Amino acid sequence: MCSGKEFVNTGELWDLNRQLEGDCTVEVFDFDTDEGKEVFWHSAAHILGEALEGEYGCHLCFGPPLEHGFFYDSYVGDLSISKDDFK
């Protein structure tokens, strides 16, 4: 969460790869917190999207974190992906 002369404390979550700007407060959230779950599910959606693109050649459409998890809509043409593909 950033605050300072040119930044307002918006409560925006940043992942570890994003460079800190200005005067910031750093808080670490574990999975037992709402913020920790949101960040984890956001990152997991990106990993799923990368896997769908790399493994199946999917075209990614939409994949936000949700209140209780995440998903990624994607277009794969005539290909069907089932539970058997999860392993």
DOLO-830959 format. One record per residue (C-alpha): residue in three letters; x, y, z. Coordinates in pm, 1 decimal, decimal comma. Example, Ala and Ser with C-alpha at 12.3 -4.5 7.8 and 13.67 -1.06 7.14 Angstrom:
! residues 2
(ALA; (1230,0; -450,0; 780,0)),
(SER; (1367,0; -106,0; 714,0)),
! end
This chain:
! residues 87
(MET; (0,0; 0,0; 0,0)),
(CYS; (157,6; 326,1; -104,6)),
(SER; (120,9; 662,8; 55,6)),
(GLY; (315,9; 984,1; 29,6)),
(LYS; (308,2; 1326,4; -133,1)),
(GLU; (232,3; 1198,8; -482,2)),
(PHE; (56,1; 875,4; -379,7)),
(VAL; (-264,8; 821,2; -189,1)),
(ASN; (-310,2; 517,5; 33,1)),
(THR; (-552,6; 325,4; -186,5)),
(GLY; (-506,0; -12,7; -22,0)),
(GLU; (-401,4; -150,5; -361,7)),
(LEU; (-229,8; -489,6; -341,4)),
(TRP; (100,8; -530,2; -525,4)),
(ASP; (275,9; -858,0; -591,4)),
(LEU; (643,3; -921,5; -511,9)),
(ASN; (759,0; -849,8; -867,7)),
(ARG; (624,5; -494,0; -874,4)),
(GLN; (873,9; -225,8; -780,4)),
(LEU; (783,6; -12,1; -478,7)),
(GLU; (726,0; 356,3; -548,6)),
(GLY; (747,7; 650,4; -309,8)),
(ASP; (693,0; 605,2; 62,4)),
(CYS; (526,0; 268,7; 115,3)),
(THR; (409,5; 44,5; 391,1)),
(VAL; (484,7; -322,7; 333,9)),
(GLU; (254,2; -582,6; 485,3)),
(VAL; (277,8; -957,4; 432,9)),
(PHE; (-53,4; -1141,7; 412,0)),
(ASP; (-85,6; -1517,6; 453,4)),
(PHE; (-365,5; -1733,4; 315,5)),
(ASP; (-566,8; -1693,1; 636,7)),
(THR; (-645,9; -1333,2; 538,5)),
(ASP; (-881,6; -1207,5; 266,7)),
(GLU; (-594,0; -1009,3; 112,1)),
(GLY; (-367,5; -1314,9; 109,2)),
(LYS; (-632,4; -1526,2; -62,9)),
(GLU; (-695,1; -1252,6; -322,0)),
(VAL; (-325,8; -1225,5; -408,1)),
(PHE; (-280,4; -1604,7; -417,9)),
(TRP; (-581,9; -1656,9; -644,1)),
(HIS; (-474,2; -1370,5; -871,8)),
(SER; (-128,6; -1526,6; -910,2)),
(ALA; (-277,4; -1875,3; -955,6)),
(ALA; (-500,8; -1745,0; -1236,7)),
(HIS; (-188,4; -1614,9; -1414,9)),
(ILE; (-17,1; -1953,9; -1373,5)),
(LEU; (-325,4; -2131,0; -1509,4)),
(GLY; (-335,5; -1891,5; -1804,6)),
(GLU; (34,1; -1952,8; -1883,4)),
(ALA; (-22,2; -2329,1; -1863,9)),
(LEU; (-327,6; -2312,8; -2093,3)),
(GLU; (-135,1; -2108,7; -2349,1)),
(GLY; (178,1; -2322,4; -2333,9)),
(GLU; (23,4; -2668,7; -2314,8)),
(TYR; (-288,9; -2627,9; -2527,1)),
(GLY; (-231,1; -2313,0; -2734,5)),
(CYS; (-536,9; -2149,9; -2579,5)),
(HIS; (-636,6; -1792,7; -2645,2)),
(LEU; (-705,3; -1638,5; -2304,5)),
(CYS; (-1024,8; -1440,6; -2261,0)),
(PHE; (-1101,8; -1356,2; -1899,8)),
(GLY; (-965,8; -1485,6; -1569,3)),
(PRO; (-1014,7; -1290,8; -1251,1)),
(PRO; (-975,1; -1405,7; -894,2)),
(LEU; (-1310,6; -1465,5; -725,1)),
(GLU; (-1428,4; -1458,0; -366,9)),
(HIS; (-1358,1; -1831,0; -328,1)),
(GLY; (-1104,2; -1913,1; -600,2)),
(PHE; (-1026,2; -1826,0; -961,1)),
(PHE; (-1088,0; -1932,8; -1321,3)),
(TYR; (-975,0; -1857,8; -1674,4)),
(ASP; (-1209,0; -1857,1; -1974,7)),
(SER; (-1017,8; -1946,4; -2287,4)),
(TYR; (-1077,4; -2043,0; -2647,2)),
(VAL; (-924,0; -2368,4; -2769,2)),
(GLY; (-1114,3; -2429,8; -3092,0)),
(ASP; (-1240,3; -2787,4; -3118,1)),
(LEU; (-1018,7; -2912,0; -2832,7)),
(SER; (-1190,8; -3025,3; -2515,3)),
(ILE; (-1012,7; -3024,5; -2177,6)),
(SER; (-1147,0; -3255,0; -1904,7)),
(LYS; (-1061,1; -3363,9; -1549,1)),
(ASP; (-835,7; -3631,4; -1701,5)),
(ASP; (-604,8; -3352,8; -1820,7)),
(PHE; (-559,3; -3206,9; -1470,2)),
(LYS; (-283,6; -3447,1; -1365,9)),
! end
